[in-house]
Amino acid sequence: QVQLVESGGGSVQAGGSLRLSCAASGGFFSMRLNDMSWYRRAPGKQRDLVASISSGGGTYYADSVKGRFTISRDSGKNTVYLQMNSLKPEDTAVYCCATQTGLLWGQGTQVTVSS
């Protein structure tokens, strides 16, 4: 059974950077052929879409992260990344990757940004 596994979360100070990775395990799943998204859920808040990348390479970013976050895909490594720069305390959340269809979700990785 295919699973999405995130990694790369951690604790950083405001202004710092982190790169999150999302890889597939347990079976064949092509990141290149699927539209992939990163979501986040902060404590006490709803889950929000952060960024998406289509199979054709088109990208979408939430207004709150435009210019700071970059979503990308390495087809050779079958991995989707979220590069997060200029992090702010309000970026603190659990970040999950998922297929845009919502059929596959990862468990999430915690990102904590301190002021």
Salt bridges, closest charged atoms under 4 A:
ASP63 OD1 - LYS66 NZ 3.19
ASP91 OD1 - ARG40 NH1 2.88
ASP91 OD2 - ARG68 NH1 2.73
